[in-house]
Amino acid sequence: MNHTANINHDAVLRARVALLGSESLPVRQRVAAYRVLVQVSPLVYLPLLSRALYPYSQEFAHQPAIALALRAEGVDAARRMCAMEPEREELLYLALAGYRHQLALMDRPDELAAVDEEIALMGSGRYAEAFASAVAASANTARRVAA
């Protein structure tokens, strides 16, 4: 089965037109377009999605759970990017820093400790070895945020 059978080609076309048709597209619309386009060109759009989710999350400062979920999505996009191109750790570091900041604002010390540990692993050069455990921790955090 061809993987393109699951892609909504009309949505992809609309997302591309939206990005090309406006020089100053609001961050909400950019995020929506990147979410669609990640399905067809992940190497191109995962970094853009990860970077755009941070300013988008700031629009939800009055709703910390939504801001946290958006920052967790940004971390997930950065992790997926690192899985494809390990030299892109800077993107993951920036996403983790934003996620860590939101966790600190929400006073969530257990998750904060896990993020600090992941950031420390990145600095030690042992990040690739611990990547699988970080992905598992992210999945657990995303489940908690969704609940």
Secondary structure, DSSP 8 states (H G I E B T S, - for coil): --GGGGS-HHHHHHHHHHHHH-SS--HHHHHHHHHHHTTT-HHHHHHHHHHHHHHHHHTTTT-HHHHHHHHHHHHHHHHHHHHH-GGGHHHHHHHHHHHHHHHHHTT-HHHHHHHHHHHHHHHHT-HHHHHHHHHHHHHHHHHHHH-
